């Protein structure tokens, strides 16, 4: 009797310790997600010089938090998908050891990508981790048909859809801008002011009241383009900037809506933590990760994929927000990263300013994300089991 009681107590202590470890690992995953993903929604307002890095980061953090809170009410379909049920047997999907391996595998690959400056998909990492830990645990019982239909296809098709949607939005907006005779001005920086300039042949002309001028020469891609003209009685440039800023917030909101339930799904088995409280903690961990570790990914997303003006960036953001919000509402597991990069790529194709070398390096990082997460999660499950 005494030995039986000891075994029961040891088992209870192990489960309690495993639950605490799982909780900490999930917060690590949330932190990694925020570090890699938080800036993606506002990359265009920073890259197009609509806002500073600090303002962009603050706006991203606030709107992502709103999306994370809203996801508790609007995106419960993603919780079911990322609990592992349907891909592995339900008994395994509810085991702390399995969920710990999944969270650790996904978290490690995301934080490594963040520290090296590559924007990868947490959705990809979670999918790979579920497959890796599931394969080690149950082998052929992993349901690859469900994996293909519910996860792989949306992840593959969503960036292609983003290219098309962002391109259509931009082409439509460009057509109407031309019809309303709103013109583009390329600006140079004289002193601390943006000054419109006109080019005629080889002559450059601009006006300024500055007495002490300082003129910087840079690559054409780094010149700032602004719009000249009015729309409905207000400056068209100010209207575009406002719309662009709001669309960046919409993308960040959509990202919080899409990513938070995927991570919170791993918390369901932690019985001593209230799910609402845990959900809020996940949202806070995502925000902290974005504040502390977003810079490298921010520079790559904002300045290296393609150069763009505020109108082009607004089109990319609007396309991303539409796709991710609809997908989250219907429980379709798309990646905000894939959609955002696809939208930026689509604009770059139309403007012929896309940096194919950077895009290919990002695609390569996507390809290795899933197998790397699978290996880490599989090894982790094997070690603790």
Steps between C-alpha positions, in 0.01 A plus 500: 500500500781735591682438170177556308442830681856610420451417134176699491666797669801487263268482201302799627818699564630414153178613336498825699865566409428417134206741498714783638775424247241493221362836611846661497582349161177631349585850623845456342327410172273806532803723565679354194188551289478866601869557432472358149150613406401818684657740253376334184173689497668841520806421286357705214442820701859482620639401159311777317614754764140573600596448866815452707609164640382593851157619385460195274591261782263668746212483251577134422508404868171674585303363204644149536385497864150595386504218246621253764213592732246487216625154401349357821155578359553480123759232419420194708510284187879531498524368857355165392729480198823563690420279799630211285166321497427343164871477415604278793280285729299702753676333794837623373365847415398539865834390647724763661817333366376523142388863531826595671698350210283688249536834679875457549564393140300787351638755748863407434478523122315834517746662743799377294348655187434823690857532624628449143250749355277267297118543501363147529159360583403389851222304330764313302699438818198367690397276210848353472524451877165318515613266219845440652382425853203301365718284276733411787203425726263303276680455167261418216195603705569864407218604266689647203180538295355744754839670522510553125143625460469713812853637537731457201261618228400826679866573576599448136207682339472802732816685382398447136155638581668794674705583190179508293287696751764767574574541128131546416453755781806698391414488129145620575620782728764601246237517224270726703790720607590557136137573412477764773828654374683458829870512413807355668787718616846371575646687797848585614595585856622857537582583860223333700220544247364291215506726195312416175718500191435493128720343236522628143758327287819513704388800710393478861296784650364556851407785727573556867528786746796332670817709489746224596421206277627146544433263210550122527549282191379140527372212288177555306325230706552704817336816369170589669194519277205714605167585338402847380131589489179501701227241543158593644642830619803364685862429412519168317837424662357549850202279414731224373724529806199470732365201309843342493543541876157348567564210260827421682302485824249271330778258401639497856148445635455212255833351608397505866165350401674224301801406716378524859246212487759274333730542801221504759379163364798338674376630838173309511642206697654723772219454749621729779503810274182681401487503119396866480788605725745283305374649174578850628847387612568362151393834350733688737792266422445560127508875559818486711678289237414757235624791710834341593606298196333627183775715346678255265180361350364857478790615282472204263123527460497882474799580283632193320209329320397800289497878518155659499312822553209537740236420236668175402552404864134573579395256226729227639366548853137502395543176306676333795238611753207380286646150449618442859183629669272288280721192547509545879123541520444173312772308686729466196865475616681750277826672587502879541868488400427319173211730417691819586808404299275391210326839500830692505633275223190564287548878528870460422417305184268775375748778577798291377689573821487161669827366645495139378813407694339593833170333407682176411687504832166540683347214298798281593447579868134397461600167343731405786265619776268199497762220497718680758204548736404135445851379590525714815150402620556131420830489690345688793209254525737203478720638781220575747309179428 
